[in-house]
Amino acid sequence: MAQPSKTPFSRRAALRTLAATGAVALGASACSPEDAMSQTASSPSPSGRASGPAGSRRLGAEWESHARTFMCWPASTGVWGGQLPAVRKDIAALARAVGAYEPVVLLARPAQVRAAQQACGEDVEVVPIPVDDLWARDTVPVFVEDGGQVRGVDLNFSGWGNKQRHADDAGVARAVLAKYGIPRERTWLVAEGGSFETDGAGTLMVTESSVVNDNRNRGKSRQQIEDELKRVFGVAKVIWFTGVRGEDITDAHVDSLARFVAPGVVLLDRAFPGEPADSWSRSADQARRVLKDTPDARGKKIQVVDLPQPDPDRITGTDPEMLTSYVNFYVANGAVFVPAFGDAKADDRAKGILRDHFPGREVVGVKIDAIASGGGGIHCSTHDQPGKPTE
């Protein structure tokens, strides 16, 4: 492989830097878990309406209809340094690609709106909402259906457990909900959208490392967290994977490990054959064992399909911390977006697997080397808002 680039920040490498410099706490704009602890399921929404009965709430699957896709314009040179222009180029290309299939709203700092609009083109709507970085999956609220209404669950974004300062990103969920008039669902949970994966039929997959962790939910047991997940998302079954602690900034989000493509069918990340075992491949092996022995919310056995990574010697990206999981794909209206890493054989194989599971959708490969060098991918960079709720 080519010599690795000197990337100033990688979500997998971040902890090594944090250990030397110390984590920076969030700004005052963050909603603290203590504040949210006082909120109950019947807390009034900003519109004055209370939540519907618990049984009416549903977290939909990503392959259901979308009203729009949210993305964010990376703003911080402190995060990306000299690589920021390349990252913005990737984000603009991804926004244009998704925008060919459904509306895309790009959040940007007010002073950066014009530059973002020029980069993305007129088919992408750029909205002035202050952001720090591009990870919309984690900062935009998780949307649920409740009694025929869309609600947004604010997960109290904390910079992945106070590992980085993201004062603007901490306010994104509330700003988005206020702009679009969507009721805000409060919770004491501290988490990110990338921590959760659903089949839309009552099953939720989660890594313990990213949620049952004192850097986010100190003193809370897995059972307490599971009970709250069932309340805020309306799910019936939570499948827990061990995950990986302390080796990337997210503490191993599930959306680069395992993804539903239908109720009862999961695509699972698999390392390239012959690569030495590491924390990530062992995490995938553990997830496979869990899925083999755990039925979904319907009591049905789950089918696991491998989605192998590319050959690290054939990819075009040069950063050693680059995320090369095809599992971090994004399902939009009429299309599936998957990374194009430059290993033609592996890229084609991944697209073929996704075509098998999403017939009728175009599978679009998108080059995201700069984004992936930050330890994230297409799914991490996008966040879907559901279309018309099921009555």
N, C-alpha and C positions, 0 to 999 in steps of 0.2 A: 504493500500500500504506500501511497504518498505520505510524506511527512505530515503529521497532524498540525492543523492551524492553531494559532495561539488565541483561542477563543477566551474572552474574559469571563464568561459565565456559562456553566452547564448545569442543568438541574440535577444531574447525577453527581457532578463534581463539587457542587456548592458546599457540601458539608465540610469538605477539607478546608475551604476558605473560611467558613464560619467558625471552625474550631480555632483558627489562628486569630481571627478578628473579633469574634463574639457576635452573637445574633443581635439584630437591631429590632427593637419592638415596634409594633404598629403605631401609627399616629392616632390622635384622639378621635378620628372619624370612624374608627371601627366600633361596631356594636359588640360590647363585651358579652361573654357567656353569662356573666352574673346578671346583666340586664335582661337577657333573654330567658334566664331561669324563671323569672317572675311571670312569664307569659304562659298561658294555658291554651289548650285546644280550642277553648271558646273565646279567646281574646278577640276583640273586634278588629276587623281589617280597617285600613284607611278609609274605605268607603262606608264604614259603619256596620257592615254585614258580618255576622259571625260565620265561622266555618260550618259546613253542612255536617251531617252525621258521618262518623268515621267510615262506615261501610260504603259511602258514596264517593270516596276519594280514590283516584287512580293515577299512577305514574305510567304514562304511555310509553310505548316502544319507539325507538328512533325512526323506524321505517314507516310509521304512521304519518299522516299529512302534517306539513309544517306551514305556519303562517309566515315565518321568516327565519333566517339564520343570523345570529349575532356574531360579530367578530370585533377585535380590538386592534387599534393601531399602536404598535410598540413605541413608547415615548422616551424611555430612560436610557441615556448613554451610560449611566452608572451600572446598568445591567449588561448591556451588549457591547459597550465601547465602540471600537472601530468597525465591528460587524453589523452595527445597526442598519446601515443602508441595504445590505444584502438580506437581512431579515425582513425589512419593510418590502423589498422587492418580492420575496416569497409570499408575504401576506397579501400583497396587492394581486399577485397572480392567482392565489387561491380564492380570494374574494371574487375576482372576475369569473373564475371557473364555476364556482357555486352559483354566482349570480345569473348564469345562463339557464339555470333550472328553477330557481326560486328567489324571492327577494332577499337581499343581503343588507343588513344594517351594520355599519362599521362605526364603533365608538372611538372618538379621538379627542384629545385635549383641544379646547377651543382654538388655541394658537396654531394648531397643526391640522385643522380641518381642511384648509385649502390645499395643502401639500398632499394630504391623504386622498382628497377627491381627485386631484390631478393624476395620482399614481393608479387609482383604482378605476377611473372612468365613470361616466355618467350613469351606468346601470347599477352602481353601488351607492346606496344612500349613506352619507357620512353624517353622523349625529354628534354634536358637541357635548360629550360627557367625559369628564376627566378620567384618564386611565394611566396606569404606570407601564403595563406590559401587555403582551398579546394573548394571554391564556384565558380566553373567554369561557372555556369549559368550566373553569374553576371560579370565576368571579361573577358571572351572570347567574341569576337565580335559577334553581331547578323548578321547572313548571309542572304542575299537577292539574288534573281535572277534578272538580269538586261540585257536584250537583249541577252539571251543565255549564260551569264557569271555570275559566283558567285562573289559577292562583300561582304565585311565585314564592317558593321556599327560599328564604334568605339564610344561608348557611354560615353567616358570620365569618367571612373570609379573613384569615389571620396571617397571610403570607406563609402558608404551609407550616403552621405551628411556630410563628414568629421567627422564621429563619431569615426573612428579608423584610425590609420596610416597603410596604405597599399601601400607603395612606389613601391614595386615590382609588386603587382597586378595591379597598375595603368598603367604599361607598357605591360601587357599581351596581350591586343588586338593588339597593333602594332607589338609585337614580333611574334605572331602567324601568322598574315597576311604576314609579311616579310618572314618568314620561308617557307610558302606554296605558296608564289607568288600570293596572292589574293589581288586585289585592295582594298584600304582603302577608305571607304566612311566617310567623316567628317560631323559633325553636332555640333551645339552649345548646343544641349541637354545634360544634365547630368542625367544619369539613369543607370539601370542595366537590364540585360536580363530577370531576374525574374519578372520584372514589366509588361511584355507583354505576351499576349496569343492570338494566331491567329487560324482561321479555314482554312487558306490557300486560302480562296475565297473572301478576301477583308475585313474581319471583324477583328477588334482588340479589346480585352478587357484589361482595364487598371484600376488600383486604383489611384484615385486622390492623396491620401496621399503619395504615393511613387514617384510621378512625379511633380504634381502641388504643389510644396513645396519649400519654400525659402532656405532650406538647400541644394537644388540641382539647382533649376532654379529660382533664386531670381528675382522678378519683372516681371516674365512672366505669362501671363494669360493662362487659360485653352485653350482658342481658339488659341492662338499663339502656344502653345505646340501641340495641335491637328493638326494644319496646318503642323508643322514640322514632326510629326509622319507620316502623310500622304505622305509627300515628301520622307522621308528617307526609309520608309517601303513599299511604294506603295499601302497602304490600302485605302479603300473607306469609311469605317465606323468605328468610334471609339466609343465603349461602355464604359462609365465611371461608376465606382463604387466609393463610398465615401472612403472606406478603413478605416484604423485605424492609427492615427498619434501618434508618440511618445511613443508607447508601445513595439516596438521591433526595432531592429537596421535597418531593411529594410523599416520601415513605411508601413508594410503590403503589400508585393508583392502579385500579383494576382495568382501566380502559386501554392499557398497553399489554395486558395479560390475557384476558378472556372477554369475549363479546358474544351476546346473543345475536343470531341471525333469524331466528324464529323461536316460538315457544318450544322448549325441549331440544334446541340445537345450539351448541356453543362452538365458536372458533377459538382455538387456544394457540397462543404464541409458542413457537418451538425454535430453539437455537439451530443455527446452520450445522449440518452433520459434521462431526469431527472436531468441533470447537470444544475446548476444555470446559468442564462443568464450573459454574459460578453461582452466585446467589440468585441470579435471575432465572437460570435454567432449573435450579433446584426449586425455586418458587413455582415454576410452571409444572414441574413434576408433582409437587404437592397439590396444586390445583386440580390436576388430572385425577389424582387419587380421590379427592373430595367429590368431584363431579361423578366419578364412577359409582360411588356409594350413596349419593344423595339425590333423592327425587326432587322435582320442582314443586311449585305450589299446587299443581293439579294432581300430584302423586305419581307423575310419569317419569320414567327413566330419561336422563339427559344424554343425548348423543354428542360426542366430542369429536371435532374435526380439526386436525393440525393445520396451522397456517405458518409454514416455515419462513424463517428469516433469510435474507440474501447472504451470499458469500461475501464476507468482509473484505476479501481481496479484490472484489469486482465492483464494489459500490463507488460512486463518484464523490461522496462525502469523505472528508479527511480527518475529522475530529474524532479522537478515540472515545469520547463520551457520547457520540451520536446515537440517538435512539433509532434502531433499525427494525422496529416491529411493524409489520403490516397490519396487526390487530388494531392499531390506532387509526382505522378508517372512519369515514363519516358518511352516513346515509342521508341523502337529501331527496326532495321530490323528483323522482324520475332518474336518479343517478346515485352512484356510490363513488366516493373519492378516496383513493388509496395512494400511498407514497410511491413514487418512482425513484428507486434508489440507485439505478444504473446497472444493476446486475440483470441483464435482459431476460435471462432464463427464469430467475426468481420473480422478477416483476410480472412476467407473463403468467407464471404459475399462480401467483397471488390473485391476479385479475381473473383468471379462470375459475378459481375456487369461489370468489365473490360472485361471479356470473352464475355459477351453479345454484347459489343460495338466494340470489336476487334477480330471478328471471324477469324480463320486462324493464329492468333498469340498465342504463348505460354505466359501465364501469370505467372511470376516468382516472388515469395515472397523473399525478402532479408532482413535479420536482420540488422538494422542500429541504434541501440540504442545510440551508442556513437555520431554518426552524429546528430541524432535527438535531443540529449541533448543540442546541439548548436543552436537549433531553426531552423534547416533546414532539408532537406530530400534528396531523390534520385534525384529529378528533379533539386534541387539547386546544386547538386554535379556533374552534367553532362551537356554537351552542344553539340548539334548535328550540324554537317556540312552537308549541303544537298549534295546529289549525283548529277548526271548529270542534269543540268537545263533543264526546258521545253523550247523548242525553240519557 
